[in-house]
Amino acid sequence: MNLWSALELGKTSIMNQQKIFQIVGHNMANVNTPGYSRQSVQLENVPPPVIGVNQGGRGMNLIGIHSVRDRFINSQIVDRQQYQGKYDTLSNAMANIEALFDESHGLGISDGLTGFFNDWATAANQPTDIPTRNNLVTNANSFCQNLNNSSLRMTDQQEIFDANISDIVDGVNEIATEIASLNEKIAFAQGSGQPANDLLDLRENRLKDISQLVGTNIYYNSSNNSATVEVAGRPLVSFNTVNTLSVIRNTTNHNYNDVYIDQYTGTPIDITNDIENGSLDALITMRDVNIPKYKEMLDNFAFGLAYSVNTAHQTGFALDTVTTDQNFFEMSTGAIAFTGDGGGTTTLNFGAAIDGVLHQGDAITINGQTRIITAPVNVGDTSVTIDTPFTGLVGGESWEYFNHENAASNLTIDSAILADSSMLALSGEVDPGPPASGSVGNNEIALEIAALMDANNVVDTNNDGTFDYGTLPEYLHSAFAEIGNDSANAQYEKEANGSMLLFLENRRDEISGVSLDEEAADLIQYEKTYQAIAQFMGKINGLLDVLMSLGR
């Protein structure tokens, strides 16, 4: 090696060491950057152009800058983010629902139910006392309002979750656009021979972010190192192309948002029921599955209460000992004419179609007699099937009904009783008449209603017109227990997935994370190397000075 070649060797080595210093500094600067992968240099010695006795090496080249990453660990983290996003959202949502039924302060539905029947027992002891009657009506009205509010607040939660679905769809589209852009930049950088390590880290973070919002399948293209993202089995991101998500109102589901995905050609496809995992799945589950289930349980309870109390109350007499056939809970008045058939059958005929008004499981009252509709009511039907025939019908009678659906949100005290507590029918029949009448001081109906607290088979659990579940308190307890179990399961899954995710992230940090101690040790090593090369160049420079002086 001549002196000029040696000087060139030193120059190249010094420049490469400067690049190495830059990489070490970059690592140390990003020690706390989430998702950053430690970068390392790949070096190789430069062999002589011709192998021979008098040929020497030509130093070293920096041939690449690589990030230390484990794709298997990273893919597991992205996959686990889907579950964590789902159960984080589900756990928080269930906590909100549980809060609606807080029974710890004595103001819950269970305590209200106990107080409701206790008031009937108290009224039975003083059936003619107006203050006692007023207290019963006031407390019962408060109980109804509590039940109404519980149901309506769940509907409010559905509206909130529905709005959140729209927001998450916007977030998914925004991140998908970033991923498509990063795919293009990474392909360009690597195609130009430039390292794309920081871009790869940024894309990895975006993939985790999008998976937390919506469940994804992710595939990598080895030819250009792009990431393909699928949602519900359909491509969302393909290289630099994004098939965006959108929301469209579903008129058959309370006008809530359904999620659609665009296609390369043709109309968007509904993927609402195909989405799995991520916050989006949790919100759809809460809106369309969990809350409707809890509202239905509350409706079952409210309907059973209204039916059993009204059925008993209609047979009693008000304080005037004459007024009877009075509902305690309000029923809607039928607007369609009832033609009737004389009674004695389980088929009731109307003058027009009653679909949309009456349904299987609803209650209908005519002449103080309440019956349950036991068969589906189809579009265009002008008759309904009931559980037990009415007696004494001639046609043309007025009728009232109470729907099983939304019973909890609609449960109210009859307006006549709210206006005048003397209309409470606490007395049973004494004189069959005609006309039939009760007796002042008779508490037969009050006792009968108070006993409903422990009556069996007062709840229709599947809205088929058959009362098939034990007591009202037992059913209420089972409903709250189901809400509690769902909440506990969501919390358990959140914690279990969180522990697994933490383990994977720690494992990733062990492989890809920056250690300041390790970088500091490398820095000392590279510094010594730099100093040695500088001394080498100094010696070469001195020799060149001697050589040049000989030439003079």
Helices and strands as residue ranges (DSSP letters): H 3-29, E 39-45, E 60-67, H 71-100, H 109-125, H 130-191, H 197-213, E 217-221, E 226-231, E 234-238, E 241-242, E 245-250, E 256-261, E 269-270, G 272-274, H 278-285, I 286-290, H 291-313, E 332-333, E 347-349, E 363-366, E 369-372, E 383-385, E 400-402, H 407-410, H 415-419, G 421-423, H 444-450, G 451-454, H 472-512, H 516-551
